[in-house]
Amino acid sequence: MAKTPCPCGLPAPYADCCGSIHDGRTAATTAERLMRSRYTAFVVRDAPYLLRSWYSATRPRDLQLEDDIEWTGLEILNTTGGSPFHTEGTVEFRANYIAEGEPGNQQENSHFTREAGSWVYTGPASRAPGR
């Protein structure tokens, strides 16, 4: 997957894009980059990364990824805050998939915050801590 385009939709190869975030060579500098890296983690089935990039107060103990879902594309619909200069942000996205031969999508407005200086996912914006 080193030379294939990154599933997140950016033009860089996976190894230089989300792959470098997954393996810790780089960090997500914005909430949107973290969202893209988390989507890609679902595509490549990297549950440990998904747990590491989840806010400690809302992180589940474990995460079982469904084997029968093929993620087929990510659309970023809107962002608020989440820049390198912010401490919080939201990213509204639509993730497309095929399950049991049928297309579908998951849409969410996700909330992100910084924990120990790094961007982390807290949950849906409507249920974010302190909201």
Secondary structure, 3 states (H helix, E strand, C coil): CCCCECCCCCCCEHHHCHHHHHCCCCCCCCHHHHHHHHHHHHHHCCHHHHHHCECCCCCCCCCCCCCCEEEEEEEEEEEEECCCCCCEEEEEEEEEEEECCEEEEEEEEEEEEEECCEEEEEEEHHHCCCC
